[in-house]
Amino acid sequence: MSGGTERPLAEVRFLTVAEVASLMRVSKMTVYRLVHAGELPAVRVGRSFRVPEQAVHDYLRSSYIEAG
């Protein structure tokens, strides 16, 4: 584990693409684009994707732009 910031797999909460889209207030297609572009990490489970919840928060935090 690098940096000591990774959590044990049992503690990771995974979200569906629909849940990520709802949380981010975007379409599911936007989430799929972020996953396929490598901007949002995801795990493939069968034919669907699961996104670690922390990855969504990290993405939003790093994408935040201050207005001003």
QUIWOGI-V125274 format. One record per residue. N is the residue number from 1. RES is the residue in one small letter. SS is DSSP state (h for helix, s for strand, l for the rest). PSI is psi in whole degrees, -180 to 180 (999 if undefined). OMEGA is omega in radians with two decimals (NA if undefined). Layout:
n=N res=RES ss=SS psi=PSI omega=OMEGA
n=N res=RES ss=SS psi=PSI omega=OMEGA
This chain:
n=1 res=m ss=l psi=134 omega=-3.07
n=2 res=s ss=l psi=136 omega=3.05
n=3 res=g ss=l psi=-9 omega=3.13
n=4 res=g ss=l psi=13 omega=-3.11
n=5 res=t ss=l psi=-11 omega=-3.13
n=6 res=e ss=l psi=142 omega=-3.13
n=7 res=r ss=l psi=152 omega=3.05
n=8 res=p ss=l psi=143 omega=-3.06
n=9 res=l ss=h psi=-33 omega=-3.14
n=10 res=a ss=h psi=-21 omega=-3.12
n=11 res=e ss=h psi=-8 omega=-3.11
n=12 res=v ss=l psi=131 omega=3.10
n=13 res=r ss=l psi=122 omega=-3.13
n=14 res=f ss=s psi=142 omega=3.12
n=15 res=l ss=s psi=149 omega=3.03
n=16 res=t ss=s psi=166 omega=3.10
n=17 res=v ss=h psi=-40 omega=3.13
n=18 res=a ss=h psi=-40 omega=3.12
n=19 res=e ss=h psi=-40 omega=3.10
n=20 res=v ss=h psi=-45 omega=3.14
n=21 res=a ss=h psi=-42 omega=3.13
n=22 res=s ss=h psi=-44 omega=-3.14
n=23 res=l ss=h psi=-40 omega=-3.10
n=24 res=m ss=h psi=-7 omega=-3.10
n=25 res=r ss=l psi=45 omega=3.07
n=26 res=v ss=l psi=175 omega=3.11
n=27 res=s ss=l psi=162 omega=3.08
n=28 res=k ss=h psi=-35 omega=3.14
n=29 res=m ss=h psi=-37 omega=3.09
n=30 res=t ss=h psi=-41 omega=3.11
n=31 res=v ss=h psi=-45 omega=3.11
n=32 res=y ss=h psi=-41 omega=3.12
n=33 res=r ss=h psi=-42 omega=3.12
n=34 res=l ss=h psi=-40 omega=3.14
n=35 res=v ss=h psi=-49 omega=-3.10
n=36 res=h ss=h psi=-28 omega=3.11
n=37 res=a ss=l psi=-8 omega=3.14
n=38 res=g ss=l psi=9 omega=-3.14
n=39 res=e ss=l psi=-21 omega=-3.14
n=40 res=l ss=l psi=114 omega=-3.11
n=41 res=p ss=l psi=146 omega=3.14
n=42 res=a ss=l psi=158 omega=3.07
n=43 res=v ss=s psi=134 omega=3.12
n=44 res=r ss=s psi=128 omega=3.10
n=45 res=v ss=s psi=103 omega=-3.05
n=46 res=g ss=l psi=-123 omega=3.13
n=47 res=r ss=l psi=3 omega=-3.11
n=48 res=s ss=s psi=170 omega=-3.14
n=49 res=f ss=s psi=150 omega=2.99
n=50 res=r ss=s psi=134 omega=-3.08
n=51 res=v ss=s psi=128 omega=3.09
n=52 res=p ss=s psi=132 omega=-3.10
n=53 res=e ss=h psi=-41 omega=-3.14
n=54 res=q ss=h psi=-33 omega=3.13
n=55 res=a ss=h psi=-36 omega=3.10
n=56 res=v ss=h psi=-46 omega=3.13
n=57 res=h ss=h psi=-40 omega=3.11
n=58 res=d ss=h psi=-42 omega=3.13
n=59 res=y ss=h psi=-47 omega=-3.13
n=60 res=l ss=h psi=-41 omega=3.14
n=61 res=r ss=h psi=-43 omega=-3.11
n=62 res=s ss=h psi=-21 omega=-3.12
n=63 res=s ss=h psi=-6 omega=-3.07
n=64 res=y ss=l psi=130 omega=3.13
n=65 res=i ss=l psi=126 omega=3.11
n=66 res=e ss=l psi=130 omega=3.07
n=67 res=a ss=l psi=142 omega=3.11
n=68 res=g ss=l psi=999 omega=NA
